Amino acid sequence: MTPKVIILFSGKRKCGKDFLTDHLKTRFGDECEIIKISQPIKSHWAKEKCLNLDELLSDGEYKEQYRLDMIKWSDEMREHDYGCFCKAACQNATDKPIWIVSDIRRQTDIQWFKENYGHLIKTIRLKADEETRKERGFKFKSGVDDVVSECGLDDYSEWDLIIDNGKNRKTLDKQLSSVMALINSL
């Protein structure tokens, strides 16, 4: 079964992507699947280096120890096939009418989804000011926060919805309602 809608979420580290997408999943219930482009990357890395996959998939410090190496390796893989991780993540997706891709980071990620799913795609950018991100644990790291995996969509302007999840954020319910309205417009 092909999904009826695929929502692509993007945003900087500690802007609240996982928080918002997890709440969306709760609201959609069994109609929804969360897909992570990073999942096949982290799965490979866990097997290759005998690491704890659950810890790599979490939002903790464990993942941060390996982030730079995972970025370098995944960039090398994308040089051969820019959509390799998008494809791998979708192959494991369940048959649900709504797919939420919680970690779009590059224009080629959006390109791959549009090439393969066209009109089903809706794009959402989460933004948060640096002070709020720091309150959530963000610490700038050279080689991580200044490369394409964090900055590749900074100049992208074709978002279907932009949500401020920083100091001036609306309530969670209003944020979720704005996403629901976007989907209901289909």
N, C-alpha and C positions, 0 to 999 in steps of 0.2 A: 504494500500500500504506500502510495506517495502521500506525504503530508499535505494538508490544505494550506498551511502557512508555515514559513520558516522565518523566525525573528533572529536577526544577527545583532548581538550586543558587542559594543566596543567601549573601551575606556582605559585610562591609565591605571597603574597598580594602586590599590587601596581606594578606588573611587566608589566601590560598592557593587560591582557587577554580580558577584556570587550572592550577596545578600539579596539584591533585588530579584535576580533570576530564581533563587530558591523560593522566595515568596510568591513569585508568579506561578511556579510549579505547584505550590500549595493551592493557589486559587484555581488553577486549571485542573488539578487532580489527575485522574487517569487519562485525560485527553492530551497530556503533555509529556514530552521527553526533553531532558536537558542533554545537549551534546557539547563536548569540550574538544576543541581542536588540539589542545595540549595533551589529551588523554593518550593518543598513540605515541606521542613523543615521550611522555613520562613512562609509559609501559615499556617501551624499548630501553629507555635509560635504566629503569629498575632491573630489567633482566640482564642487561649488559654489565651493570656495576653491582648486582646483587643488593639493590636498595629496596626499601619499603615503599611499595607503590602507593598505599593509602596515605602515607606521610607526604609523598611527592604531590599527590593530588590535593592535599589540604592547603590551607592558607598559612601554614606555620613556617618557622625558621628552618626546619629541615630542608624544605624545598629551596630556600634561598641559598643554601650552601652549594647547590648544583645548578642554579638558574643560568649562570653565565655559560657553563659548558653545554647545557641543553640548548641554549640559544644558538651557540656556534654550530653545534651538530645539526640542528634543525635547519639553519640557514644553508648549510652545505647540501642537505637533502632537497631543499626547495630549489636550488640551482638546477637540479636535474628534472624536477617536476613540481612546479609551484603549488599544485593542488594535492600533493600526496597525502598530507595530513588531514585536509578537509575530506578527501575521499575515504581515508581509513576511518575517520570518526563517524562518518555517515553509514558506512558498511555495518557498523555495530549498533546502529540506532534501531529502536523498536518501531513497530507500526502504530504510530500515534498521529492524530490529525494536526498537532501543533509541535513543531520542533523549536526549541530555544537553543541557539548556539551562543554560549556565554562568554566566549573569549576570542572574538575576531580581532586581529592585530595588524593585518596588512591589507593593502588594496587588492593584492592578488587573492586573498581569502574571499573578499566580496566578489571579485571577478569570477572565481571558480563557482561560487554558489549561483551567481546570476547566469553563468553559462549553462549550468546543469539544472537549475530550478526556476529560472526566469521570473515570471510574474508572482511566484509564491513568496518572494523575498521582501521583507521589511527590515530596514536598518535603524538601529537605535544607538545613539552615542550618550554615554554617561559621562558627566563632567563633575569634578569636585576641585575646589581650590586647594592649593598645596598645604595650607594650614590644617584643613580638615583631614586631608590624607595623612599628614604627620600625626594627627591625633589618633588615627587608625593604625599607626605603626609604620608608615612610609618613611624610608630613609633612602635618599638618593644614592645610587650606586653607578659609578662610571662603568661603561660597557654593558649596562643593563638598561638604564633609564634614558640613555642618549643614543640608542640604536633603533633600527627599523621595527623591532619587535615591540617597542613602546611608542615610537614616534611615527610609524608608517601611515597612520591615519590622521595625524594632526592637521593636515591641509585638505583632507577629504571634506567635501561640502554637500554631498547628496544624501544626507540623512533624512529619513522619514520622520524621525522624532529625536530631539535632544532633551535630555533630562538633567537638570542641575541637581546633583546629589551632594552638594557642598553646604556651606553656611546658609545659603538662601534656599535650601531645598524645601519642597512642599512635603506634606505628610506622606508617609509610605502609601497610604490608601489612595491619595491623589496621584502619586506616581504610577501606581498599579492601574488606576483608572485610565490614565492617559495611554498606557500600553493597550489596555482592553479596547479603548475607543479606536486606536489605530487598527487593531485586528478586526473589529466589528465593521470597519469601513470597507472591508473586502466584499 
